[in-house]
Amino acid sequence: MTTADAGMDPKELWPLPPDLDELHIALMNFAVNVNSKIAKRQDTHPSSPLAYKALQRLHRLAISTHRGVRSLCEAGWTPLTPVLLRTMLDVLVSVYAIGKEPADAEFMGFRYMAHGLIEGMVDKNAQPEHQAINALQVAWLKSCLPVADVTRANAKIADYYDVKVPSYWYSPELPAPGVIIFQRMNRIHDLWKGFCGSTHGSDIGAVLFADDPNNLSIVPEEHPRRTRDAIVASSRILLDISHARAQCEDVANDAAYKHIVGTYIRPQQGRS
């Protein structure tokens, strides 16, 4: 890398080829349709407010992240996408954790949204006013729960004080995300293993999605082969997140899911 390289700021983009653009659009339409269908039902027949809001936030994060993956690829930063793809896998696990037991979905929705707030409550180094603000927000979330779940929520908050802050918001009821994926979503376990290093700054994570990993620069550049891998992986994960949310909300369209897999996902296998 030269000094001149460091100062470069290319303005060009590298648009996706037509087939990947079509894949991206198909996935966005599927995800948005799932969200719209659930939102319309919630407007007319509101129910399970915490589970609905938690799944909505997770789904929004997944859709936004998928769009971010495309933006990075087209801007010449494909090697950075594994970090986002790992995040999408974490989102998928969280959707699974909320919807795994329908009778517990509302309580698990509380657990998901309250986790960071409870951490702030029990942090001995936090300012008292910040602890108080977190406590107020947790109290509001608890007020949305059925009476029986309020008792469970209080017991869970006590665990944060008396035991320790769990590593994952759904612990200890569910194992670590890698175990969940291995046991319940084995088809994508290789994806999980491949992307884990990306979140920890490992060398393999840094070069996983570079077409020429031995000659990476700090300026944007085209990575056509790995861009295909990134877009296909992101699309498949978003598809699974959207379908999982639809299953949790009883609006799943299995035929549409299978159509996208057969028409858009499978034809990409082995093309990179």
C-alpha positions in Angstrom: 0.0 0.0 0.0 1.4 3.4 -1.0 0.7 6.8 0.4 -1.2 7.5 -2.8 -3.4 4.5 -2.2 -4.4 5.8 1.2 -5.6 9.0 -0.3 -7.7 7.5 -3.0 -11.4 7.9 -2.9 -12.9 6.2 -5.9 -16.4 7.4 -6.9 -17.3 4.4 -9.0 -19.6 1.7 -7.8 -19.8 -1.9 -8.9 -23.5 -2.7 -9.4 -24.7 -6.3 -8.9 -25.1 -8.4 -12.0 -28.8 -8.8 -13.0 -29.4 -12.2 -11.5 -28.1 -11.1 -8.0 -30.2 -7.9 -8.3 -33.2 -10.0 -9.1 -32.4 -12.2 -6.1 -32.1 -9.2 -3.8 -35.4 -7.7 -5.0 -37.2 -11.0 -4.5 -36.0 -11.3 -1.0 -36.8 -7.7 -0.1 -40.3 -8.2 -1.5 -40.8 -11.4 0.5 -39.5 -9.8 3.8 -41.5 -6.6 3.4 -44.7 -8.6 2.5 -44.3 -10.7 5.7 -43.8 -7.5 7.8 -46.8 -5.8 6.2 -49.1 -8.7 6.7 -48.2 -9.0 10.3 -48.5 -5.2 10.9 -51.9 -5.1 9.3 -53.2 -7.9 11.5 -51.7 -6.3 14.6 -53.4 -3.0 13.8 -56.9 -4.7 13.5 -56.4 -7.5 16.1 -53.6 -6.4 18.5 -52.1 -9.2 20.6 -48.9 -10.2 22.3 -47.4 -6.7 22.2 -44.0 -7.6 23.5 -43.5 -10.6 21.3 -44.7 -8.6 18.3 -42.5 -5.7 19.0 -39.4 -7.8 19.6 -39.9 -9.8 16.4 -40.6 -6.6 14.5 -37.3 -5.0 15.7 -35.3 -8.2 14.9 -36.9 -8.4 11.4 -36.2 -4.7 10.7 -32.6 -5.2 11.7 -32.3 -8.2 9.4 -33.9 -6.3 6.4 -31.6 -3.3 7.0 -28.5 -5.4 7.4 -29.3 -7.3 4.2 -29.5 -3.9 2.4 -26.3 -2.9 4.0 -24.6 -6.1 2.7 -25.6 -5.0 -0.8 -24.4 -1.5 -0.3 -21.0 -2.6 0.9 -20.6 -5.0 -2.0 -21.5 -2.4 -4.6 -19.2 0.2 -2.9 -16.2 -2.2 -3.1 -16.1 -3.3 0.5 -17.3 -7.0 0.2 -14.6 -8.2 2.6 -16.4 -6.4 5.4 -19.7 -8.2 4.9 -19.0 -11.3 7.1 -19.4 -9.2 10.2 -22.9 -8.2 9.1 -23.7 -11.8 8.0 -22.7 -13.1 11.5 -25.1 -10.5 13.0 -27.9 -11.8 10.8 -27.3 -15.3 12.1 -27.6 -14.0 15.6 -30.9 -12.3 14.7 -32.1 -15.7 13.3 -31.3 -17.3 16.6 -33.1 -14.6 18.6 -36.2 -15.1 16.4 -36.0 -18.8 17.1 -35.7 -18.2 20.9 -38.8 -16.0 21.0 -41.0 -18.2 18.9 -39.7 -21.6 20.0 -42.5 -22.0 22.6 -45.6 -20.0 21.6 -46.9 -20.0 25.2 -43.6 -18.3 26.3 -43.3 -15.9 23.3 -44.5 -12.8 25.3 -42.2 -13.5 28.2 -39.3 -14.1 25.8 -40.2 -10.8 24.0 -39.8 -9.1 27.3 -36.5 -10.9 27.9 -35.1 -9.8 24.5 -36.0 -6.1 25.0 -35.2 -5.8 28.7 -31.8 -7.6 28.6 -29.7 -4.5 28.0 -31.8 -2.4 30.3 -31.4 -4.9 33.2 -27.7 -4.9 32.5 -27.7 -1.2 33.1 -29.7 -1.6 36.3 -27.3 -4.0 37.9 -24.1 -2.3 36.7 -22.3 -1.2 39.8 -20.3 1.3 37.9 -23.3 3.0 36.3 -24.5 6.4 37.4 -27.6 6.2 39.7 -29.7 8.4 37.3 -28.9 6.0 34.5 -29.8 3.0 36.6 -33.1 4.7 37.5 -33.9 5.4 33.8 -33.3 1.7 32.9 -35.4 0.6 35.9 -38.3 2.8 34.6 -38.1 1.2 31.2 -38.0 -2.3 32.6 -41.0 -1.5 34.8 -42.9 -0.3 31.7 -42.1 -3.5 29.8 -43.2 -5.6 32.8 -46.5 -3.7 32.9 -47.3 -5.2 29.4 -46.9 -8.8 30.7 -49.6 -11.1 32.1 -49.5 -11.4 35.9 -47.9 -14.8 35.9 -45.1 -13.6 33.6 -44.5 -10.6 35.9 -43.5 -13.0 38.6 -41.1 -14.8 36.2 -39.7 -11.4 35.1 -39.0 -10.4 38.7 -37.2 -13.7 39.3 -35.1 -13.3 36.2 -34.1 -9.8 37.2 -33.1 -11.1 40.6 -30.8 -13.6 38.8 -29.0 -10.7 37.1 -28.3 -9.3 40.6 -27.6 -12.5 42.5 -26.0 -14.8 39.9 -24.6 -12.9 36.9 -25.5 -11.2 33.7 -26.0 -14.0 31.2 -23.8 -14.2 28.1 -26.9 -14.3 25.8 -30.3 -12.8 26.6 -31.9 -16.2 26.3 -29.5 -17.9 28.6 -29.6 -20.3 30.5 -32.9 -21.6 29.1 -31.3 -22.0 25.7 -27.6 -22.8 24.9 -25.1 -20.7 23.0 -26.1 -19.7 19.5 -23.6 -22.0 17.8 -25.2 -24.9 19.7 -28.7 -23.8 18.7 -27.7 -23.6 15.1 -26.0 -27.0 15.1 -28.9 -28.7 16.8 -31.9 -26.9 15.1 -30.5 -25.3 11.9 -27.7 -27.6 10.9 -28.0 -26.7 7.3 -26.4 -23.3 8.0 -23.9 -24.5 10.6 -21.0 -24.1 8.2 -22.0 -20.5 7.6 -21.9 -19.9 11.4 -18.5 -21.4 11.7 -17.2 -19.4 8.8 -18.5 -16.1 10.1 -17.6 -16.5 13.8 -14.1 -15.3 13.3 -15.2 -12.2 11.5 -16.7 -10.7 14.7 -13.5 -11.2 16.6 -11.1 -9.6 14.1 -9.4 -12.9 13.3 -7.3 -13.1 10.2 -9.6 -15.6 8.5 -12.5 -13.4 9.2 -10.7 -10.4 7.7 -10.0 -12.1 4.3 -12.9 -14.6 4.1 -14.8 -12.6 1.4 -11.9 -11.1 -0.5 -11.3 -12.3 -4.1 -7.6 -11.8 -3.7 -6.9 -12.0 0.1 -3.1 -11.7 -0.3 -3.3 -8.3 -2.0 -6.0 -6.4 -0.1 -5.9 -2.7 -0.1 -7.5 0.0 2.1 -9.4 1.4 -0.9 -12.6 0.0 -2.3 -12.3 -2.5 -5.1 -14.4 -5.0 -7.0 -14.8 -8.6 -5.6 -17.2 -10.2 -8.1 -16.7 -13.8 -6.9 -17.1 -13.1 -3.2 -19.8 -10.5 -3.8 -21.9 -13.3 -5.2 -21.2 -15.4 -2.0 -22.1 -12.5 0.2 -25.4 -11.6 -1.5 -26.5 -15.3 -1.7 -25.7 -15.9 2.0 -27.4 -12.7 3.1 -30.4 -13.5 1.0 -30.8 -17.0 2.4 -30.4 -15.8 6.0 -33.0 -13.0 5.5 -35.3 -15.5 3.9 -35.1 -17.8 6.9 -35.5 -14.9 9.3 -38.6 -13.7 7.5 -40.1 -17.1 7.3 -39.4 -17.9 10.9 -41.1 -14.7 12.0 -44.1 -15.5 9.8 -44.2 -18.9 11.4 -44.2 -17.3 14.9 -47.0 -15.0 13.9 -49.0 -17.8 12.1 -48.9 -16.1 8.7 -46.3 -18.3 7.0 -46.6 -19.0 3.3 -44.6 -22.2 2.7 -45.3 -22.1 -1.0 -43.8 -18.7 -1.4 -40.8 -19.7 0.7 -40.2 -22.8 -1.4 -40.6 -20.8 -4.6 -37.8 -18.4 -3.7 -35.5 -21.2 -2.6 -36.1 -23.1 -5.9 -36.2 -20.1 -8.2 -33.6 -17.8 -6.8 -31.4 -19.5 -4.2 -30.6 -23.0 -5.5 -29.6 -21.8 -9.0 -26.8 -19.8 -7.3 -25.1 -22.9 -5.8 -21.7 -23.4 -7.2 -21.6 -20.2 -9.2 -18.9 -18.3 -7.2 
